[in-house]
Amino acid sequence: MPRFFIEADLNVDTTVELTETVFHHWVKVLRAQTGETATFFNGQGGEYEVTLTDVAKKSASVAVTAFNPANRTPAFTALLGQVMSKGDRMDYAIQKAVELGVSEIQLLTSERCEMRLKYDRDQKKLDHWQGIAIAACEQCGLNVVPKILAPISLDKWLASKLPDTKLVLAPNKDQTDVLANATPNIALLIGPEGGLSEAEIESANQAGFINWCIGERVLRTETAPVVALSILNYRIINNFI
């Protein structure tokens, strides 16, 4: 059954008109016909089963028939601070982080950051990344869409209120089992393609971040959140945190 995010109020035993985005994808691209069913979610929790009841040339509507309260969120809350990178790397990092259950992504700039958003292009790019998060939720079954927050400087983020457990991916740094005393509420900092500078890692340490070195290899900036969040999922599932 296809899944769609829709910006609309959803309640059982009501009729809802499709938004332009859902109409295009479901009716125009997938060629849905009257009587077909789908799952809708609006990011406010849970999901709804709907049946396509009316299809016109440029519009369509559904009957909302059932509600499922499941959100499929992980048993931990992860706030990802991700220094921005160019091109598909940022798209990939956001997509996979959402699939792996990140609760929020704070975009960051740093000394070696590859990109800076420019005025009128800012919102267009942010909308693009939020759309990637929505599409990832549609695919993986999450019903609460993580927010992609407008970029701020690394220093400003480090000075903000963050979870008690704070981890910075820092290759080649000596460390013990950083997850041994971790709480289920975690802030995860990942640097740009060139890595965080020594001064930035030191600033993170002073803000309470613990260095986390995952193995002997240096991971790419878009790979790092995938590996880190996969480890967190595994540790939580097996009650190691």
N, C-alpha and C positions, 0 to 999 in steps of 0.2 A: 504494500500500500504506500503510495507516495506521501511525503511529508512536506508541509509548507509553513513558513513563517508568514503571518499576516498581521499587519498593523490595524487591528480592529478589536472591538469588544466581542467576546465569545461567551455564549451561555447556551446551555442545553435547551432544546425546544424553541429556538429562535432561527430566523433566516438572516443570512449575512451575504452582502454583495461582495464579490471578489475584488480585490485591489487590482490595479493594472498589472503589477508584477506577477501576481499569482495567476491572473487570467491568461497572461501571455504564456507562462511556463506550462500550466496545466492544460488549458484549452487549446491554445495555438500550437505549442510545441509538442506536447504529449497527446494532443487530439482527444482529450477526455470527452465522454458523452454523458448525457443525462442518465442518472442512476449509478454512476461510478462513485466510489468512496475514496476518501483521503484522510490524512491526519493533519490537523491545523494546530499551531501553537502561537501565542502572541507574546511570549517572554515573561508573562506574569505568573507562570507556574502551571504545571500540568499541560495536558493536551486533549484535543477534542476530535471525535470522529464526525465527519461530515459527509453528506451525500449531495452530489450535484443535482439540482432540481430544475434549473432553468438556464438555457444557453441561448444567447442572442449573438448578433454579429460582433458587437463590441463590449458585451457585458455578460455576466453570469452570476448566479447566486446558488447558495448551498443551504441545506437544512442541517443544523447542529443537532446530532442525535445522542451523543454520549460523551462523558468526561472521564479521563484517567488522570489521577493526581500525581503520578510518578514523574520525577524530574531527572532521575539517573545521574545526579551530581555525585562526585566522589565524596569520601568521608573526610576529606581535608579541604581547606581553603587555601588556594595558592594565588598570591598576587605576583604577577610577573612584571618586573621592570626590564624592558628590552630596549637596548640602544638600537636606533633605527639603522637599517641597511638598505641598499638600493635594489630595485628590480624585483624579481621573483623571490629573492631570499626572504624579504619581509613578508610577502604573501604566504610563503610556505610556513614560516615560523608561527604566524598567527593562526593559520588553518590547523596545524598539528597541535599547537598548544590548546586550542579550543577543544579539539577532539579528545585530548587527554585530560580535560576537566579543569583547566585554569579558570579562576573565578573573575579575573580582571587583568587587563594588560595596560600598563602605563608605559607609553612610548617615551624614550629618553634621548637626549643629546649628550655627547661626551667629547673628550679631546679628539678622538679618532673617528668620530661619527662620520659616516659617508654622505649624509644628506641633511639638508635643512629645508623644511617646508616653507613655501613662499606665499604669504598673504592670501590672495584669492584662490590659490591652488590648495591651501591648507584643508578646507572643508571638503573639497572634492576627493582628496586623497584619504582623509579620515572616513568619509562615507564609503569609499572603496574598501578599506580595511574592515569597517564594520559589516559591510556586505559579505566579506569573506567569512567573518565570524558567524553570521547568520546561516550562510550556506553550510558551514561545518556542522552547526547544530542540526540543520535539516537532515544531514547525512548520518550523523552518529546517534541521534536520538535524544540529545539534551534539549530541555524545554526552557531553560533560563539562559539567555544569551549574554555572554560576558561583554562588558563595556570595553571599548578601545579608547583610551583616554588621550586627549591631545598632548603632544610632546612638551616636556619640561626638562630643565637641565638636571643632570645627575646630582649635583650638589643640592638642588632644591628638593629632589625626591628623598635623598638621604636624610634631610632635615625634617621630613614630614613624619606623621604618626604611622608606624608600620607594625606588623605582627611581631610577637616576641621572638619567634624563630626567624632569623635572617641569614640567608646563604648567598654568597657570591661565587660564581664559577671562576676559579682562579687556577689555570693550568700550572703545573710544576711547583705548586706550593705544598709544603709538608702539612699534613693534617691527619687527625685521627678519624674515628667514625663520627662524622658531623651529625648524623641522624640519630645517634644514640639517645640524646636528650631532646629531640625535636618535638614540638607541639603540632597539633593538626592545623594550626594557622601559620602559614609560611609566606615569607617574602623572598623571592628569587631574583637575583640580579644577574643579567647576562650582557656582556659587553659587545662591541661592534666586531666587524670582521678582523680588524687589526688588534683586537683585545683591549682591555682596560689598561691604562698606564699604571706604573707602580704607585704613583701618587694617588690615583683614583682608588686603587685597591686599598691603600692605606687609609684613605678617607672613609671608605666603606667599613673597614675594620673598626675605625674609631666610632662609627655610627652603630656598632653592634653586629655587623655582618661577619660571619665565619667563613673562611676560605673553604671551598669545596672543589677538590681536584678529582675528576671522574676518570680514573685510569691513566695510562701513560701517554695517550694520544691527545693532541690538541683538536678539539671539535670546532667545526664551523659555527658561526653565529646562529644559523637557522637550525642546525642539528642539536645544539646544546639544550634548548628547551625541551625537545622531544626526549632526549636521553634522561634529563633531570626529572621531568614529570613522569616518565615511565618508571623510574626507580621509586619515586614517591608513591605512585599507585601500587607498586608491588609491596613496598614496605607497609603501607596502610592495610592492604588486603590481608597480609599475613601477620598483622598485629605486631609488627616490629617497631612501630611508632605509637 
